[in-house]
């Protein structure tokens, strides 16, 4: 347990368990296993006939596998939720938990290149065998593509100038490391806001490298058919782009546009919202776990009439 706590301190652990409303003989999925903190707590609440399937694409997470006959760890991205559950002989489940974003372990492992605190190769891959890394994005994407990802995924104010600066600099020498990237863009950084600006740039690169928003949308769409009626969907996000997708999906069953209606004008929605507003961490947790500061937890329940 000590090694798991070092790997990643679970955010809003109690709130997540309450939101899942765990049945002792139920089947549950933790699609972001990481250090296994949430999974261990779910297993504590399951009886001998309960079952838990966890997903994680990061090979480092496999070291935290739990030795329990009720537990299976799938080394895959959660965008493949439905297919890999079927390989386990599971068509529907009682609850799904997703703790999005980067784990403390990934941020603290300098070699992974996720953090602005360390110098390392520009990597940022959650799946270490994936072809696309941050170095390739920085050195091969067009100025227009870089402008798009910095503006859309990082919400960087001067995204266009930033993209032009990077493209100009790489004509002379490829940009290989975190330190080299920070040096190239230093004139773009607003004085006194260095940490925030770098964090926005790195967030944009990480989202692009891992196709995080596309994966999140695919995963969420799978939950409609994977959840049993009255099954719970519990999602914790850490930035507004993710939270907006989750909120819209839970409200409407889609990511854009208005709620669909039937011939009689009745709304066709797959979920009932359990928590009207996003749940945030308590003052006590905020003081003890800095990662909980930006966390927003949303909870929805599958409506009996929804068809997958």
RABEL-V439998 format. One record per residue. RES is the residue in three letters. SS is DSSP state (2 for helix, 1 for strand, 0 for the rest). Layout:
RES|SS, RES|SS
This chain:
UNK|0, UNK|2, UNK|2, UNK|2, UNK|2, UNK|2, UNK|2, UNK|0, UNK|0, UNK|0, UNK|0, UNK|0, UNK|2, UNK|2, UNK|2, UNK|2, UNK|2, UNK|2, UNK|2, UNK|2, UNK|0, UNK|0, UNK|0, UNK|0, UNK|0, UNK|0, UNK|1, UNK|1, UNK|1, UNK|1, UNK|0, UNK|0, UNK|0, UNK|0, UNK|0, UNK|0, UNK|2, UNK|2, UNK|2, UNK|2, UNK|2, UNK|2, UNK|2, UNK|2, UNK|2, UNK|0, UNK|0, UNK|0, UNK|0, UNK|0, UNK|1, UNK|1, UNK|1, UNK|1, UNK|1, UNK|0, UNK|0, UNK|0, UNK|2, UNK|2, UNK|2, UNK|2, UNK|2, UNK|2, UNK|0, UNK|0, UNK|0, UNK|0, UNK|0, UNK|0, UNK|1, UNK|1, UNK|1, UNK|1, UNK|0, UNK|0, UNK|0, UNK|2, UNK|2, UNK|2, UNK|2, UNK|2, UNK|2, UNK|2, UNK|2, UNK|2, UNK|2, UNK|0, UNK|0, UNK|0, UNK|0, UNK|0, UNK|1, UNK|1, UNK|1, UNK|1, UNK|1, UNK|1, UNK|1, UNK|0, UNK|0, UNK|0, UNK|0, UNK|2, UNK|2, UNK|2, UNK|2, UNK|2, UNK|0, UNK|2, UNK|2, UNK|2, UNK|0, UNK|0, UNK|0, UNK|0, UNK|0, UNK|0, UNK|0, UNK|0, UNK|1, UNK|0, UNK|0, UNK|0, UNK|0, UNK|0, UNK|0, UNK|0, UNK|0, UNK|0, UNK|0, UNK|0, UNK|0, UNK|2, UNK|2, UNK|2, UNK|2, UNK|2, UNK|2, UNK|2, UNK|0, UNK|0, UNK|2, UNK|2, UNK|2, UNK|2, UNK|2, UNK|2, UNK|2, UNK|2, UNK|2, UNK|2, UNK|0, UNK|0, UNK|0, UNK|0, UNK|0, UNK|0, UNK|2, UNK|2, UNK|2, UNK|2, UNK|2, UNK|2, UNK|2, UNK|2, UNK|2, UNK|2, UNK|2, UNK|2, UNK|0, UNK|0, UNK|0, UNK|0, UNK|0, UNK|0, UNK|1, UNK|2, UNK|2, UNK|2, UNK|2, UNK|2, UNK|2, UNK|2, UNK|2, UNK|2, UNK|2, UNK|2, UNK|0, UNK|0, UNK|0, UNK|0, UNK|0, UNK|2, UNK|2, UNK|2, UNK|2, UNK|2, UNK|2, UNK|2, UNK|2, UNK|2, UNK|2, UNK|2, UNK|2, UNK|2, UNK|2, UNK|2, UNK|2, UNK|2, UNK|0, UNK|2, UNK|2, UNK|2, UNK|2, UNK|2, UNK|2, UNK|2, UNK|2, UNK|2, UNK|2, UNK|2, UNK|2, UNK|2, UNK|2, UNK|2, UNK|1, UNK|1, UNK|1, UNK|1, UNK|1, UNK|1, UNK|1, UNK|1, UNK|1, UNK|1, UNK|1, UNK|0, UNK|0, UNK|2, UNK|2, UNK|2, UNK|2, UNK|2, UNK|2, UNK|2, UNK|2, UNK|2, UNK|2, UNK|2, UNK|2, UNK|2, UNK|0, UNK|0, UNK|0, UNK|0, UNK|0, UNK|0, UNK|0, UNK|0, UNK|1, UNK|0, UNK|0, UNK|0, UNK|0, UNK|0, UNK|1, UNK|0, UNK|0, UNK|0, UNK|1, UNK|1, UNK|1, UNK|0, UNK|0, UNK|0, UNK|0, UNK|0, UNK|1, UNK|0, UNK|0, UNK|0, UNK|2, UNK|2, UNK|2, UNK|2, UNK|2, UNK|2, UNK|0, UNK|2, UNK|2, UNK|2, UNK|2, UNK|2, UNK|0, UNK|1, UNK|1, UNK|1, UNK|1, UNK|1, UNK|1, UNK|1, UNK|0, UNK|0, UNK|0, UNK|0, UNK|0, UNK|0
